Amino acid sequence: QVQLVESGGGSVQPGESLRLSCVASGFIFTDYAMRWFRQVPGKERELVAATSSDGVDKSYSDSAWGRFAISRDNTKNIVYLQMNNLQPDDTAVYFCNAIRLATLYWGRGTQVTVSS
């Protein structure tokens, strides 16, 4: 059974940091690129960061560039999203995603709220 379980969300003040984790099971983790998306009510899901299956190649949205860092531990089947200098516009549900060719898996998401 494929599972992606996100954790680490919460409520923080502007300028603070959070680290999201996504634990994967039920598939060959090292075969999949991993991505983090976020979504606010009424808007489309937005790609925030991505990493290749070996963790070497990484990419970020313009809004995440310089503040967020994606990483993965292929020995533990975990992908992380370190988020620094969080701002109110970062408030969203954050989803973990695994992708290989036409196969996609999604987690259920974790809420991040940034407010003063």
C-alpha positions as CSV (number, residue, x, y, z in Angstrom):
1,Q,0.0,0.0,0.0
2,V,1.5,3.3,-1.1
3,Q,1.6,6.0,1.6
4,L,3.0,9.5,1.7
5,V,2.6,11.0,5.2
6,E,3.5,14.6,5.7
7,S,4.2,16.2,9.1
8,G,5.8,19.3,10.6
9,G,3.2,21.9,9.7
10,G,1.9,24.4,12.3
11,S,1.3,28.0,13.1
12,V,4.3,30.4,13.1
13,Q,5.0,34.1,13.0
14,P,6.5,35.9,10.0
15,G,10.2,35.4,9.8
16,E,10.2,32.0,11.6
17,S,11.0,28.6,10.1
18,L,9.5,25.2,9.8
19,R,10.7,21.9,8.5
20,L,8.2,19.6,6.8
21,S,8.8,15.9,6.5
22,C,7.2,13.3,4.2
23,V,7.7,9.6,4.9
24,A,7.1,7.3,2.0
25,S,6.3,3.6,1.9
26,G,4.8,1.0,-0.4
27,F,6.9,1.9,-3.5
28,I,10.6,2.1,-4.5
29,F,11.4,5.5,-3.2
30,T,14.7,5.8,-5.0
31,D,12.9,5.4,-8.4
32,Y,10.8,8.5,-7.9
33,A,11.4,12.2,-8.1
34,M,9.9,14.0,-5.1
35,R,8.1,17.3,-5.0
36,W,6.4,19.6,-2.6
37,F,3.2,21.5,-3.6
38,R,1.0,23.9,-1.7
39,Q,-2.6,24.9,-2.1
40,V,-4.8,27.6,-0.6
41,P,-8.6,27.5,-0.8
42,G,-9.9,28.6,-4.2
43,K,-6.6,28.4,-6.0
44,E,-4.7,25.7,-8.0
45,R,-2.1,23.6,-6.4
46,E,1.3,25.2,-6.8
47,L,4.6,23.5,-7.2
48,V,7.1,24.7,-4.6
49,A,10.1,22.5,-4.9
50,A,11.4,19.3,-6.5
51,T,14.3,17.0,-6.2
52,S,15.5,14.2,-8.5
53,S,15.4,10.6,-7.5
54,D,19.1,10.7,-6.4
55,G,18.7,14.1,-4.7
56,V,21.2,15.8,-6.9
57,D,19.0,18.0,-9.0
58,K,16.7,20.5,-7.2
59,S,14.4,23.2,-8.4
60,Y,12.3,25.8,-6.8
61,S,9.4,28.2,-7.5
62,D,10.3,31.9,-7.6
63,S,8.5,32.4,-4.3
64,A,10.5,29.6,-2.6
65,W,13.9,30.4,-4.1
66,G,16.4,31.5,-1.5
67,R,14.1,30.7,1.5
68,F,13.2,27.0,1.1
69,A,15.4,24.0,0.7
70,I,14.3,20.5,-0.4
71,S,16.3,17.4,0.5
72,R,15.8,13.7,0.7
73,D,17.2,10.8,2.7
74,N,17.1,7.7,0.5
75,T,18.1,5.5,3.4
76,K,15.0,6.5,5.3
77,N,12.5,7.1,2.5
78,I,12.0,10.7,3.7
79,V,11.8,14.0,1.8
80,Y,12.1,17.3,3.7
81,L,11.2,20.9,3.0
82,Q,13.1,23.4,5.1
83,M,11.2,26.7,5.1
84,N,12.9,29.8,6.4
85,N,11.7,33.4,6.7
86,L,8.1,32.3,6.4
87,Q,5.6,35.0,5.3
88,P,1.8,35.2,5.4
89,D,1.7,34.4,1.7
90,D,3.2,31.0,2.5
91,T,0.1,30.0,4.4
92,A,-1.3,26.9,2.7
93,V,-1.7,23.2,2.9
94,Y,1.6,21.6,1.8
95,F,1.5,18.3,-0.1
96,C,4.2,15.8,-0.8
97,N,4.2,14.2,-4.3
98,A,6.1,11.3,-5.8
99,I,6.4,11.1,-9.6
100,R,7.9,8.6,-12.0
101,L,6.9,8.8,-15.7
102,A,3.0,8.8,-15.6
103,T,2.7,7.5,-12.0
104,L,1.9,10.0,-9.3
105,Y,1.3,9.6,-5.6
106,W,0.1,12.2,-3.2
107,G,0.0,12.7,0.5
108,R,-2.9,14.2,2.4
109,G,-1.1,17.4,3.3
110,T,0.0,19.4,6.3
111,Q,-1.3,22.9,7.2
112,V,1.2,25.8,7.5
113,T,-0.2,29.0,8.9
114,V,1.9,32.2,9.1
115,S,0.4,35.1,10.9
116,S,1.3,37.7,13.5
